[in-house]
Amino acid sequence: MKDPAFLFYSNDFYSGTRTMLPEERACYIDLLIYQHQNGMIPLDLKRVLLFCSGVDKATLEATLEAKFERRDKGWVNVKLEKVIQERKNYKNTQSLNGTIGAFWKKIKALKTKKELQQLRQIFEKYFDKSTLYDLILKEEKDPSRVALAMLQHKENEIEIENGIETKDENEKENEAIHQVVDFLNQTVNRKFQTSSTTKQLLRARLNDYTAAHLKKVIELKAMEWMGTTNQRYLRPQTLFKKSNFEKYLEEVELYEAQPQAKQQFLDALKHKFNHDQNDPQHIVSSEQAERVMRALSQEGLR
């Protein structure tokens, strides 16, 4: 329904038209009424002259230039445009608040105190006034239908939130898996792929431990096995098998908690890499020994 009136600020009108001729002032009023009823004054001045009777084209043009803004599709008085929009917004707000207030009043009579509190919490978390107003209109202002729709909306939002959380968790998990495999490849100079079996193993370990725990086990076993016949066991299926991994991690925690035990481990490694080259167990090259010993001295068990 079109608003039948607009606010007329008499003081502003009087001060703004004091220097205008009577016919210009009359034309100005006619043009304001035309804009209020039609939204915009046409660019076709011949058509406008039919509405502003009793003035010539020159008076009409002077009034438009003085009080209106020319746009692509017509002339607009900026202040009147603002007043109309403000009045529309006010009426919409009044309608919105009245409709929402009536809904809460009706639903209060239908629901228990606990159910009403639940609906209030749903509104505060998942709605604003505009969305609740739209829902009330959609459900034809039936309070029971609106309440049911609010509960369904909550369930939908929870499903969306859970889906986003699950997606984020899966992305983080996949990123951790790739980090661990990349770290293993860099440490033991291999090219393991993130196969389905490897992912399954790592996913199971990452349910209980962090990527940092897995990397520590890799470091420990790499220092212990690199250059020996056990080097072939530096692979995901051995390192991350549940029983093996838990045993290896206990070793890491022992060395971290007891500096003496860690030093004994490092001393044993140094002895192994300095062992007689004829020992069949000693298959490490001098370059490998140098690299591992450097890692031992610089990194230790991180």
C-alpha positions, 0 to 999 in steps of 0.5 A: 500500500502506497504511503498517502502522505509525507512529512512537510517541514514548514520552516525548511520550506519557508526558508528555502523558497523565500526568494522564489516567485509565487508561480515558482513556489506553486510549481515546486509544490506540484513537483514534490507531489508528483515525485511522492506519487510517482517516484521520479519526475520525467525528463519530458518537460512537455508531459510535466507541464501538463501536471504543473498547470499555469507555468511556462517552460522557463519557470518549470526549468528554473524550478527543476534546476534549483530544487531537483537533481537530474538523473538518468531517468528523471528529476529527484528532490533529494531531501524528499527522497530521503524523507520518504525512505525514512518514513518507509523504514520507520513503518517497516520497523513498527510493523516488524516489531509489532508482528514479532511482539504479537508472536511472542505474546501468542506463543507464551500462552501455548508453550511451557516456560522451558519450551519458551526459553528454548525458543528464545535461545534459538532466536538469539543464536540463529535469528535476527528480527528480520529473519524471524519476521520473514518466517512469521509471515511465511507461516501466515502468523501461526505461532505453532507453525512458526515455533516448529519452523524455528526448531527445524531451522536450528536442526538445519544449522547444527547439521551445517555446522557439524558438516563444516567442522567435519570438513575442517577436521578431515582437512587438518587430518589429511594435512597432518598425514602428508606432513608425517609422510613427507618428514619420513621421506626426507629423514630416510631418503625414500619416496613413500606415497600416501596410499590408502593403507598408509593413510589408514595407519596414520589416521589410527595413530593420529586419533590418539597422538599428534604429528609431533609424536609420530615425527619423534618416533621417525627420528629415533628409529632413523638414528638407530636403524639408518645404515644397518640391516634394520634400515629396511624397516623404516617404513610406515607399516612397521613404524606406525603399527599400533604395537610397534609405535607405542613401544617406540614412543615409550623409548622416546619418552624415556630418553626425553625424561631421562638425560642419562638414558638418552646419552647412553643411547647416543653413545651406543649409536656413536660406537656402532657407526665407529665399528669395524667396517668388516662387521656385516651388520655395519653397512653404513657408508662414511657419508651416511655415518657423517650425516647421521652423526651430524644429526645426532650432535645437532638435533638429538631427540627433538 
